[in-house]
């Protein structure tokens, strides 16, 4: 959950990120270029709040996630002030209080999105900078992008739920190589492994990201996209396709006569761009699998720890 001081956005504007909306596309940008967008606890708070904001706004269809300057994110800010805050969090954890890992806070919020997220990455994407983009639906890279899952080289453990996301994107062998060795790798290797969807010259990276975002806005139904995103994450890991088929069948029965479906078929037949009336905020099927990681993961894993929050912000 975002910090309380972020709740009144007019009174407390973001300090370490920027947020803007144009043409139904929200842009969330890390904004500490002087530190190569070093990741902080404050940044984690602001990112969770910004993704909440985009997800709850029916006028937003797509999020472009990027960083100011020549680098996406060079990892954790190692300044004395930030390390003191982290040490304070560690003391609370040692005393038995549950403390969410900060990169994972962003990863989990993107995972829970009902809007597609396009990460546009140039320069360094290291540590937290490598993990927080794994739940994005698309990762577009500049030719100068360079990744590093460097945790083993710092004597710490992989964060951002990367041991769950990364093998699903690139396969077990590649994920183990990158995570165990902690070595840096470039955009061509990321593209070849399936981590990236495309690679572009740095000055073309954002235009290509917005071009993709506009295509999604113009041609897809927001409710369909949200349902598909949940289905892929929630159903593709099941051992059998039978539950998926059963849910598919119910969804199809409910959807075939909907205003969105009527509009989609009519637009196809008349060769025009569709204007879908459905809205994610009110038209998602009530029986759809939950997309809240707290309700479906953490309490069970951690033994129903009473210090856990009841739930994170619902998308």
Secondary structure, 3 states (H helix, E strand, C coil): CCCHHHCCCCCCCCCCEEEEEECCEEEEEECCHHHCCCECHHHHHHHHHHHHHHHHCCCCCEEEEEECCCCCECCECCCHHHHHHHHHHHHHHHCCCCCCCHHHHHHHHHHCCCCEEEEEECCEEECHHHHCCCCCCEEEEECCCEEECCHHHHCCCCCCCHHHHHHHHHCHHHHHHHHHHCCEEEHHHHHHHCCCCEEECHHHHHHHHHHHHHHHHHHCCHHHHHHHHHHHHHHCCCCCCHHHHHHHHHHHHHHCCCHHHHHHHHHHHCCCCCCCCCCHHHHCCCCCCCCCHHHHHHHHHCCCCCCCCCCCCCC
